[in-house]
Amino acid sequence: MPRYKLTIEYDGTNFVGWQRQDNGLSIQGAIESAAKGYCQIDALVQGAGRTDSGVHSLGQVAHVDLPRHDPPDIVAKALNAHLRPHPIVVVKAELVGDDFHARFSAIERGYEYRIQNRRARPALEMNRAWWVSARLDVDAMHRAAQCLVGRHDFSTFRAAVCQSSSPVKTLTEISVARHEDFVVLTTKARSFLHHQVRNIVGTLKLVGEGKWREDDVPKALAACDRTAGGPTAPSHGLYLTHVRYPDA
């Protein structure tokens, strides 16, 4: 059967996350249902990463084997027709070889975390950004974040339920910048620990509020202890922005 690579955009607000679960509708489950409506078979859709409930995507990648040899544009159009009215869209479908795997072939993942930083509560961004009313010192947050670039033991920023075999990860980039009322953290790595980005954001928010000094962040990292870090930022401010592969 031909294998298709899918680039997917979704609003994760009303889903239990990417992974299929018994307690509600998942992104994976919705796409598999769409594939069944299109091809009348049960198809396994495998994603590049398991986003949590409430997390959004601008560029999740998955692959699926389908029994129909249709052009990729037709595949995307058909899946999107069966995905309605869910806020999930296959932005692009591509025909790939059998050796392509959305998760294991990936060489980089990018995440963005959005904080709406203004006095007034959000109306349009209620489920798409973390509202913080106190003015944040973005420059201090950015400077404090730079100690996290490189290869480190990120136990301080790891969820207790994380299933990764090692807490050691390599962040290739992290930045914090203001865009009018929004403070945006951007980061890239080959892979991330469960809640790693959200725990980093919760920690840097303390710096932005003046509750932590900038040099408290490297001390927290060195502690290799989750209790040494800041709180976990809400899921609804997090976006998976892209997944990169060797041929891209």
C-alpha positions in Angstrom: 0.0 0.0 0.0 1.3 3.5 -0.7 2.4 5.6 2.3 1.4 9.2 2.7 3.0 11.9 4.8 0.5 14.3 6.2 1.1 17.8 7.5 -1.7 18.6 9.9 -3.0 21.8 11.6 -5.4 21.6 14.5 -7.0 23.4 17.4 -6.5 21.0 20.4 -9.0 22.7 22.7 -11.7 20.0 22.7 -9.5 17.0 22.2 -7.9 14.6 24.7 -4.6 15.1 22.9 -3.0 13.5 19.8 -3.0 9.9 21.0 -6.1 7.7 20.8 -7.7 7.2 24.2 -10.8 5.7 25.7 -11.9 8.9 27.6 -12.6 11.1 24.6 -11.9 12.1 21.0 -8.3 12.4 20.0 -6.7 14.0 16.9 -5.3 10.6 15.9 -8.7 9.0 16.3 -10.4 11.7 14.3 -8.0 11.3 11.4 -8.2 7.5 11.5 -12.0 7.8 11.3 -11.6 10.1 8.3 -9.3 7.6 6.6 -11.9 4.8 7.2 -14.6 7.0 5.7 -12.4 7.5 2.7 -11.0 4.0 2.2 -13.4 1.8 4.2 -10.6 0.2 6.1 -9.0 0.6 9.6 -5.8 2.6 9.0 -3.2 3.4 11.6 -2.1 7.0 11.6 1.3 7.5 13.3 2.3 11.0 14.4 5.7 12.7 15.0 4.8 13.6 18.5 2.1 13.1 21.2 0.7 16.6 22.0 -1.3 16.9 25.2 -5.0 17.8 25.6 -5.4 21.5 24.7 -2.2 21.8 22.7 -2.4 23.1 19.2 -0.5 22.4 16.0 0.6 24.4 13.0 2.7 21.6 11.5 2.2 18.2 13.1 3.3 15.4 10.8 1.9 11.9 10.5 2.1 9.0 8.1 -0.6 6.5 7.0 -0.7 3.6 4.6 -3.8 3.6 2.4 -5.1 1.1 -0.2 -5.8 3.7 -2.8 -3.3 5.0 -5.2 -4.7 8.5 -5.4 -2.7 11.7 -6.0 -1.6 13.3 -2.7 -3.9 16.4 -3.3 -6.9 14.1 -3.7 -5.9 12.3 -0.4 -5.7 15.6 1.5 -9.0 16.8 0.0 -10.8 13.5 0.8 -9.5 13.3 4.4 -10.5 17.0 5.0 -14.0 16.3 3.7 -14.3 13.5 6.3 -12.7 15.5 9.1 -15.5 18.2 9.0 -16.6 19.7 11.3 -13.5 19.1 13.5 -10.9 21.9 13.7 -8.4 19.6 12.0 -7.0 20.1 8.5 -4.5 18.1 6.4 -2.6 21.1 5.0 -0.5 18.8 2.7 -0.2 15.2 1.7 2.9 13.7 0.1 3.7 10.3 -1.2 6.7 8.8 0.6 8.7 5.6 0.7 8.0 2.7 3.1 11.1 3.6 5.1 9.6 7.0 6.1 8.3 7.1 9.7 6.8 10.3 11.0 8.3 9.9 14.5 11.5 8.0 14.0 12.7 9.8 10.8 12.3 13.3 12.3 15.5 15.2 13.0 14.0 18.4 14.5 10.8 19.5 16.2 9.8 23.1 16.9 7.5 24.5 19.5 6.1 27.9 20.2 4.5 29.0 23.4 2.3 32.1 23.4 1.5 34.3 26.4 -1.0 37.1 26.0 0.6 39.8 28.3 -1.9 42.6 28.9 -4.2 43.8 31.7 -7.5 42.9 29.9 -8.5 39.3 29.9 -8.5 37.6 26.4 -11.7 37.1 24.4 -10.4 35.7 21.1 -7.3 34.0 22.5 -8.9 32.5 25.6 -8.0 28.9 24.5 -5.0 29.8 22.4 -2.6 31.7 24.8 -1.8 31.9 28.5 -3.1 35.2 29.9 -0.7 36.9 32.2 -1.8 40.4 33.3 1.4 41.6 34.9 3.9 43.1 32.5 6.7 40.6 31.9 10.4 41.5 31.5 11.0 39.7 28.2 14.7 40.6 27.9 15.4 39.0 31.3 13.4 35.9 30.3 15.4 35.6 27.0 18.7 36.0 28.8 17.8 33.5 31.5 16.7 30.9 28.8 20.1 30.8 27.1 21.6 28.5 29.7 19.2 25.8 28.5 20.6 25.7 25.0 22.8 22.6 24.4 22.9 19.1 25.8 21.7 18.9 29.5 19.9 16.7 32.0 16.4 18.3 31.9 15.0 16.4 34.9 14.0 19.8 36.5 11.7 20.4 33.5 10.4 16.8 33.1 6.9 15.6 33.9 6.7 12.8 36.5 4.8 10.6 34.0 7.4 11.2 31.2 8.2 7.9 29.4 11.5 8.9 27.8 14.3 6.6 28.6 16.6 9.5 29.5 16.2 13.0 30.8 19.1 14.2 28.6 18.1 16.3 25.6 19.7 18.8 23.4 18.0 22.2 22.8 19.4 23.8 19.6 17.6 27.1 20.0 15.4 28.9 22.5 14.3 32.5 22.4 11.8 34.8 24.0 10.4 37.9 22.2 7.6 40.4 22.5 5.1 40.9 19.7 2.8 43.7 20.8 0.6 42.1 23.5 2.1 38.7 23.1 5.3 37.1 24.6 6.4 34.2 22.5 8.9 31.5 23.4 10.3 29.6 20.5 12.4 26.4 20.8 13.9 23.6 18.7 15.3 20.2 19.4 15.4 16.7 17.9 13.0 15.6 20.6 11.5 16.9 23.9 10.6 15.4 27.3 6.9 15.4 28.4 5.9 18.9 29.6 9.5 20.1 29.0 8.5 23.3 27.1 5.6 24.1 29.4 7.8 23.7 32.5 10.4 25.9 31.0 7.8 28.6 30.2 6.4 28.4 33.8 9.9 28.9 35.1 10.8 31.8 32.8 7.6 33.5 33.8 8.9 33.8 37.3 11.9 35.6 35.9 9.7 37.9 33.9 7.7 38.7 36.9 10.8 39.5 39.0 10.1 36.6 41.4 13.3 34.8 40.3 16.7 36.2 39.3 18.1 35.3 35.9 20.8 33.1 37.6 18.1 31.1 39.4 17.4 29.3 36.1 20.8 27.6 35.7 20.7 26.7 39.4 17.3 25.0 38.8 18.6 23.2 35.8 21.7 21.9 37.7 19.5 20.6 40.5 18.0 17.9 38.2 14.9 18.0 40.4 11.4 18.8 39.2 10.7 20.6 42.6 13.5 23.0 41.8 11.7 24.4 38.7 8.7 26.6 38.2 5.1 25.7 37.6 3.8 24.0 34.5 2.3 26.5 32.0 -1.2 25.7 30.7 -1.4 23.5 27.7 -3.5 25.9 25.6 -0.6 28.3 24.9 1.6 25.6 23.3 1.9 25.0 19.5 3.8 22.3 17.7 5.1 24.5 14.8 7.0 22.1 12.6 8.7 18.7 12.2 11.8 18.5 10.0 13.2 15.5 8.2 16.6 14.8 6.5 15.3 15.6 3.0 13.8 18.9 3.9 
